[in-house]
Amino acid sequence: MRRLKNKIAIITGALGGQGQVAVRRFLEEGACVMASDLASRPHGAVAKLRVTHPDRLGYVGGDMCSDNLLKKLVKQTVKQFGGLDILFNNHGLMVGKPFLDTTVEELDSLLAVNLRAPFLLSQLAAREMVKRGGGSIVHNSSVGGIVGFPTMAAYGASKGGLAQLARSMATDLAGMGIRVNAICPGVVNTEMPRRYLRDVDDKEAALRQMAAMHLLNRLAEPIEIVNVAVFLASEEASYMTGTVIPVDGGLTAI
């Protein structure tokens, strides 16, 4: 299927385990993609995809906390591909720390990356989408944004804010033809949970404990999250906006 044929998308956090899969899948579905991440140049799968899809894949590197980077990202997308239809706010930062031990610097970083950047980038993107009669914005939130976990107060607050941002944006942008939804993944089999466990002696045991929190008794694979993002970006989800969707192997059902 070519569910995103002739669509133009921005994907942030594009060099991570989930981001690289998202870039590949959006290309497979026919979209032109502007990928973005911290690195000045793409690497891994995205670098290879730029060789095989030079006309449909661009890259802008930089810090999502930089307002200038956000403006450059949207401007370059419009310049290179002629407009913007889809934004997948896929980037994120995780800090796990007890509430009383969390510093103001850590809180500010989480809010800046996980909430402020998607807010401002969505504003810029929506203004371009209006020119094309509408579009789709997908936020990558977390089950940590809808249920409570120990040592995750600041992270949960940032991701909970992102989920609520999707609902609120949907009410403001519906009349402009722009749909806004949020995905709330459970624990995904990428480097992020492993970085979270970097100080744990038995990381494999800890990962098994994480898997056991889900009814399906395993971590999600990145493609299982990305497939939902593709669906929400496509016209198959044309009657969906303002939704916050757990993609969590049943974690929130327990």
KACOR-V614911 format. One record per residue. PHI is phi in whole degrees, 0 to 359 (none if undefined). BURIAL is I if it has 9 or more other C-alpha atoms within 8 Angstrom, else O. Layout:
((PHI & BURIAL) (PHI & BURIAL))
This chain:
((none & O) (238 & O) (290 & O) (243 & I) (301 & O) (68 & O) (265 & I) (241 & I) (232 & I) (252 & I) (235 & I) (266 & I) (58 & I) (283 & I) (259 & I) (281 & I) (301 & I) (280 & I) (297 & I) (296 & I) (295 & I) (297 & I) (301 & I) (299 & I) (293 & I) (295 & I) (295 & I) (300 & O) (274 & I) (100 & I) (280 & I) (271 & I) (232 & I) (254 & I) (268 & I) (212 & I) (198 & I) (296 & I) (299 & O) (291 & O) (228 & O) (289 & I) (219 & O) (62 & O) (298 & O) (293 & I) (299 & I) (293 & I) (292 & I) (293 & I) (287 & O) (275 & O) (228 & O) (297 & I) (271 & O) (239 & I) (226 & I) (244 & I) (212 & I) (229 & I) (260 & I) (153 & I) (276 & O) (296 & I) (277 & I) (269 & O) (299 & O) (294 & O) (296 & I) (300 & I) (296 & I) (298 & I) (299 & I) (290 & I) (299 & O) (294 & I) (298 & I) (295 & I) (294 & O) (281 & O) (244 & I) (97 & O) (166 & I) (205 & I) (241 & I) (223 & I) (234 & I) (249 & I) (283 & I) (259 & I) (289 & I) (185 & O) (232 & O) (240 & O) (228 & I) (251 & O) (201 & I) (305 & I) (309 & I) (287 & O) (261 & O) (287 & I) (274 & O) (296 & O) (294 & O) (293 & I) (298 & I) (298 & O) (295 & O) (297 & I) (293 & I) (294 & I) (282 & I) (274 & I) (232 & I) (297 & I) (299 & I) (298 & I) (301 & I) (290 & I) (295 & I) (296 & I) (300 & O) (297 & I) (295 & I) (298 & I) (296 & O) (282 & I) (297 & I) (303 & I) (294 & O) (254 & I) (88 & O) (136 & I) (174 & I) (223 & I) (243 & I) (238 & I) (263 & I) (265 & I) (271 & I) (190 & I) (299 & I) (294 & I) (268 & I) (235 & O) (227 & O) (267 & I) (230 & O) (296 & O) (65 & O) (232 & I) (298 & I) (291 & I) (299 & I) (299 & I) (296 & I) (292 & I) (283 & I) (295 & I) (297 & I) (292 & I) (297 & I) (292 & O) (300 & I) (300 & I) (297 & I) (290 & I) (299 & I) (302 & I) (291 & O) (282 & O) (255 & I) (302 & I) (292 & O) (259 & O) (80 & I) (253 & I) (266 & I) (225 & I) (221 & I) (234 & I) (257 & I) (240 & I) (290 & I) (283 & I) (284 & I) (254 & I) (283 & I) (228 & I) (286 & O) (301 & O) (296 & I) (289 & I) (295 & O) (299 & I) (262 & I) (299 & O) (262 & O) (272 & O) (294 & O) (255 & O) (294 & I) (294 & O) (296 & O) (295 & I) (294 & O) (295 & I) (295 & O) (299 & I) (300 & I) (292 & I) (290 & O) (262 & I) (302 & I) (280 & O) (59 & I) (201 & I) (282 & I) (285 & I) (271 & I) (309 & I) (299 & I) (289 & O) (277 & I) (297 & I) (301 & I) (289 & I) (297 & I) (300 & I) (301 & I) (294 & I) (285 & I) (269 & I) (288 & O) (297 & O) (256 & I) (297 & O) (253 & O) (246 & I) (205 & I) (75 & I) (266 & I) (237 & I) (249 & O) (292 & I) (236 & I) (223 & I) (59 & I) (90 & I) (303 & I) (280 & O) (273 & O) (278 & O))
